[in-house]
Amino acid sequence: MNNNALKGESTIKVKETYCGGLPKNVGFPRGMDGYIMPKHEYYAELRKNGYEVEITDNGVFVTKK
């Protein structure tokens, strides 16, 4: 380990890095592609299903009626 790395400029030089592409399914299960619903439609669906949606400056509160 470089002893002066926490006290001053590091003397470690990076000469080469390796990286590759991410697989297409990273972060999403397969077959989960679909329609991304806008917020106003999502809140309307919540209200239709019996939830109370309160939109404030600090966020959104969703409570069951």
N, C-alpha and C positions, 0 to 999 in steps of 0.2 A: 504494500500500500504506500502511496505517496504521503510522507509524513507532513509535508507543508500544505496539503490540499485544503485543510480547514483554516489555515492561518494566512495564506497568501495565494498567489497565482499558481495554478497546478502546472506540473511539468510533464504530465501525461499527454502524449500526442496520439490522436486517433488517425491511423493511416488508411484504414479500410473498414467499411461497414457492409453488412449483409441484410437485405430485406427482400421479402417476396410479397406477392399479391395476397389479399385476404380471400378465403373461400367465399363463394356466393351466399352461403347460408349462415354466415357469422351473425349472431344476434337475433336471428329469426328462425323459427322452426320451418321446415319445408311445408309448402302448401298453404302458407298463411298470407299470401299476397291478396290484397283486396282493396276495397274502397276506404280511403281515409276520410272520415266524416269531419266536416267543419264544426267548430265549437258550438255555434248557435244551433245547429241541427242536433248535436249530442245533448245539449241542455234541454232542447224541446222533447227529445225522447225520454230523458230522465223525468221531466215534468209529467209526461204522458203515462209513465210507469209508476207514478205515485211518489216521486221525490220532490222536495222543495229545494230549488236552486237559488242561492243568493250570491250575486256578483258584487264584490266590493273592490276598492282600490288595492287591498292587500291580498286578494285571491278570491277563490270561489268556495262557498260552503254548500255542501250537498247533504241534506238530511232526509230521513224517511219520515213521511207524514204519519 
